[in-house]
Amino acid sequence: MVGEFLIRDGWRVLVGAPWTESDLLTMVGTEWYDVVGFSAGCEGRVTALRRDIRRLKAASRNPNVQVMVGGPIFQERPGLAAQLGAHAVTTCAKDAPRLARSLLPEARVFAPEGTPWASPGEHGKFVDAPRRA
């Protein structure tokens, strides 16, 4: 659901729980990503999510990659997102694009000159990002 709102807002969205952690770390280590989002529905996902966010930040080509989280667990535990190392939390899918756009200035602080965004007015577009087969 969140992915659909982001796509409609012009974001390039790569979705997939079936990806391995290695796939994710390789992608963020080789391509520039502004914002990476995670969803968690229950308490059982919290430990893995904390680990995934920590590893993502360590591996990311973007030293200021922003992490956005969402899902029912974050409504139940309002301070959880910050404890996991996320920069933002949304509990409403339609608010995700606005929230993600608000993270862009911080995400792009260390962007190398010539980072390929389609135009200054566009956001969240990744050029030649790896695609899942």
N, C-alpha and C positions, 0 to 999 in steps of 0.2 A: 504494500500500500504506500509506504513512504517513498519507495523508489519511483512509483508512478507520478507522484507530485513533483519530485525532483526532476524527472525527465521532462515533464510539461513545463518546468521552469527553465529548461535549457541545460541542465546538468548532464554530464556523462556519468551514467550509473552502471556499476558492475556489481551484480548481486550473486551471492552464492554461499550458502552454508556448506556445501560439499567441498569447497576448496580446502586444501590443507593449510596448516599454519605456514609451512614452507613456501607455498604459492603466494600467500599474502605478503610475507616478508620479502620475497624476491621482487614482487611487483612494486612495493613501496620503496625498496632499495634501489631500483633501477629507473623508475619513473617518478616524476614530480606529482604529488597529490596534495591538494589544499586541505581537504576535509575527508575523513574516513568515518563512516557511521557503523555502529553496532546496535543490534537489537537483542534484548534479553527478556524473556517472558516470566522466568521464575528464579527463585533463590539458587537453585542448583547450577545455574550458569555463571554466577557471580565470581567464583574463584578462577575459572577459565578466562572470563572476560578481563579480570584484573591483570592476569598474566599476558593475555593477547594485547591489551593496550600498552603495557610496559614494553613488550617486545617490538610492537609496531613503532613506537616512538624511537626506540634505540636503533632500529633498522632503517628508518625512513630517510630518503634522500633529502626531504624537506625537514630541516631541524625544528621547524615550527608547525609541523603538521597538526591540524586541529582534529580533535576526536569528539564526535557527537554520538550520543546514545539515546535510546528510546525503548519503550516497552512497559508492560504493566508493573514490573518490579520497581521501576523508578517513581511510579505514583505511590506505591506502598512505602517506599523508603526515600524520601526527598533528598537526603544528603548523600546518597549512594554514588551518584555520578561523580562527584568531586573526590570521594574516597577511592574510586577506581582510576582516577587520572583523566577523566573526560573533561572537556572544556565547556560542553553544553549538553543539555538534556531537553528532549521534547516528548510530550505525552500526547501530542496531536499531530497526525501525519500531515495535515494541510499546512501546519506551521513550520515544517521542516525546511522548505526552501528559504524562507525569510531568515530563519535561524542560521542556516548554513551560509547564506550571504553575509550575515553579520560577522562570521568568523574569518572571512577572506582577508581583511586588512592584516590581521595578526598572522595568518597563514603565509602571507606573501612577503613578510618582512625581509627574509633572506633569499628571495627568489633571484636566481641568476639572471643577468641581463639577457634578453632574448627568449625568456621562457615563453613557449608558444601558446598563448591564449589567442583565441580567434580575433578578438578586438578588445580594446580597453573596457567596453561596456558589457562584455559577456563574462560569464562566471562559470566556474566548475567544468570547463571543457578541457579534456585531456587529449592531446594529439598523440596518435600511435600508442595509446595505452594497450597493454596486452589484452587479448580477448580470450575468454574461456572457450575451449573447443567443444 
